[in-house]
Amino acid sequence: MAASMRRLFAQKSNCLGLKSLLDDLSSTPAYNYVPVLFNTNSSKHYDLKWRVKRREKTAYYPKDRDQRMKLQEKIANNHNIQSYQSQRSPQFQITLQESRMVFDRFVPIEYVDNSIMTNVEKVYTRVSNTKVKVNQMRAKRQIKKYEPNFNMKTIGDELVEIYIEAHNLLPKYRANMQRFTDLVTTHCLEKMSHLTALRTIRWQYNEALERPKVVNVSCQPGYVEGNYIAQVTLRMHSKQTLAIYDQFGRIMYGNENHPTNVLEFIVFEKNISDLYGRWKVHDKVVPKWLTLKQELHNSKRITDDEARAFEDIMEEEAQKQKEEEKAKKKAEKKAEKEAEKIRNLKKMRTV
């Protein structure tokens, strides 16, 4: 039996160089014979001692999302790795005193041309405006039950002061966390402090171009019965300066010396059922018709050749602008002359 097994096994595994090894084992009993397979041409070791370690080297990620999350939790538990949720600081946890969303993102459209709109669009805008007005009236009644002195016309100045103080504390909010959390909700804190660790922020509020105006009011019950949360959307048109620098002092966004006109719709929130509740910055509403801001970019030092090429490009663009302005002036003069001719002809006909 042992001879037949050796002969069959040698035919199957001749490619691995085991024939000569098995011929030397003619005197070995069958019950003591344990075949060991290994490749003599490879430089890798196949010791069974390290089989578990070799298996741990390979990482298997299933396609199903739930299975993948379970696998990541299992790996984290085996290697004593804390998950992202356990590393989050306590100010990012859900609270019963605040909300995590904006109740109503309505913003009135500015500079509407009714001559361009169709009849269907006009009817739709009227219906939507009436719905918004009804919701605002209900929210005002609910707020005045807890705050009888609430007035949409006078509250704008108070909210602007909160907005300015919160942005002034943003560069050093960790040192002034207690005061900063009195001005900002947890939802807004998570957004404002995102990617600010290795950056320098210099912000300044210069002046108000228009008086702040409350555009929308909403009020909804919180997670607990009898807990009401009010939100106010404030329209702010002001002149501000903003500059963001990276950890090496390179400019990434904005300019400190050139103030810009900024139109924002800031959402403020307050827990009106709380005796110690106060208005806080909650979120920002960006309508579709509002122009988006410039994206962040990393600045770098350029060579002399690149600077010359950039200057040449700027000169060419300036010349093009001058030529376009001249062409516009010529076209305007021609149009004026033609209009004068038409007027003279009309006068001759009337005479």
Residue pairs with C-beta under 8 A, 6 or more apart in sequence:
1 30
2 28
2 29
2 30
2 33
3 26
5 30
5 33
6 22
6 23
6 25
6 26
9 18
9 22
9 35
10 18
10 19
10 22
10 23
13 19
13 37
16 37
16 38
16 39
16 40
17 40
18 35
18 37
25 33
38 46
39 46
60 71
61 68
61 71
62 68
62 71
73 83
75 81
76 82
76 83
91 177
91 181
91 186
91 189
92 186
92 189
92 190
93 186
94 100
95 186
96 222
96 223
96 224
96 227
97 222
97 227
97 271
97 274
97 277
98 185
98 186
98 187
98 229
98 269
98 271
98 280
98 282
99 185
99 187
99 220
99 222
99 229
99 231
99 269
99 282
100 186
100 187
101 187
102 231
102 267
102 282
102 283
102 285
103 218
103 219
103 220
103 231
104 132
104 135
104 216
104 218
104 231
104 233
105 285
106 132
106 215
106 216
106 233
107 215
107 216
107 233
107 265
107 285
107 287
108 215
109 125
109 287
109 289
110 289
112 125
114 122
117 125
132 216
135 218
136 216
136 217
136 218
138 219
139 217
139 218
139 219
139 230
140 150
140 152
140 217
142 219
142 228
142 230
142 272
143 150
143 217
143 219
143 230
143 272
144 150
146 228
146 272
146 273
147 272
152 214
152 217
152 232
153 214
155 214
155 232
155 279
156 211
156 212
156 213
156 214
156 234
157 212
158 279
159 212
159 232
159 234
159 266
159 268
159 279
160 208
160 212
160 234
160 236
162 183
162 268
162 279
162 280
162 281
163 234
163 236
163 266
163 281
164 205
165 183
166 180
166 183
166 184
166 192
166 281
167 203
167 205
168 203
169 176
169 179
169 180
169 183
170 180
170 192
170 193
170 196
170 201
170 203
171 196
171 200
171 201
171 202
171 203
173 180
173 189
173 192
173 193
180 189
181 189
182 278
182 280
183 280
183 281
184 192
184 280
184 281
185 269
185 280
185 281
185 282
187 282
187 283
188 280
188 281
188 282
188 283
191 283
198 246
198 247
199 244
199 245
199 246
199 247
199 252
200 244
200 245
200 246
200 249
201 242
201 243
201 244
202 241
202 242
202 243
202 244
202 245
202 256
203 240
203 241
203 242
203 243
204 240
204 241
204 242
204 256
204 259
205 238
205 240
206 238
206 239
206 240
206 241
206 259
207 238
207 239
208 236
208 237
208 238
208 239
209 237
209 238
209 239
209 261
210 237
212 234
212 235
212 236
213 234
213 235
214 232
214 233
214 234
214 235
215 233
215 234
215 235
215 265
216 232
216 233
217 230
217 231
217 232
217 233
218 230
218 231
219 228
219 229
219 230
219 231
219 272
220 228
220 229
221 227
221 228
221 229
222 228
222 229
222 271
222 273
226 273
227 271
227 273
227 274
228 271
228 272
228 273
229 269
229 270
229 271
229 272
230 269
230 270
230 271
230 272
231 267
231 268
231 269
231 270
231 282
232 267
232 268
232 269
232 270
232 279
233 265
233 266
233 267
233 268
233 285
234 265
234 266
234 267
234 268
235 263
235 264
235 265
236 262
236 263
236 264
236 265
236 266
237 261
237 262
237 263
237 264
238 261
238 262
238 264
239 259
239 260
239 261
239 262
240 259
240 260
240 262
241 254
241 255
241 256
241 257
241 258
241 259
241 260
242 253
242 254
242 260
243 251
243 253
243 254
243 255
243 256
244 251
244 252
244 253
244 254
244 296
245 251
245 252
246 252
246 298
250 298
250 299
250 300
251 299
252 296
252 297
252 298
252 299
253 294
253 296
253 297
254 260
263 290
264 284
265 284
265 285
265 286
265 287
266 281
266 283
266 284
266 285
267 281
267 282
267 283
267 284
267 285
268 279
268 280
268 281
268 282
269 279
269 280
269 282
270 277
270 278
270 279
270 280
271 277
286 292
302 310
